[in-house]
């Protein structure tokens, strides 16, 4: 999946851990990722968390997608910082799952908390 993910690649995301039910993805904050207040655009923090969530919930041959997600922003960041998202599965029940993602900065401070809800489709992943 990540080999074909052009959006995450364009944002400079790097997959550090890809395990069943767990993923860690990092992203350096570039100048073009900041908003009018010169802080990291919230949509890009969400995108980082969403990518880690997607990796964690796609652990078998079924295509699993987001059914919904929420994020709470706790600390702003700026150009030059590195953000890391760690996703962990909380519950898997049938075709649905619940995942928590913590986004931290390079000092380990929590930047955001994300909760994603997944649904496995009947489609099979293709290479």
Buried (B, 14 or more C-beta within 10 A) or exposed (E): BBEEBEEBEEBBBEBEEBEEBBBBBBBBBEEEBBEEEEBBBEEBBBBBBBBBBBBBBBBEEBBBEBBEBEBEBEBBBBBEBBBBBBBBBEEBEEEBBBBBBBBBBBEEEEBBBBBBBBBBEEEEEEE
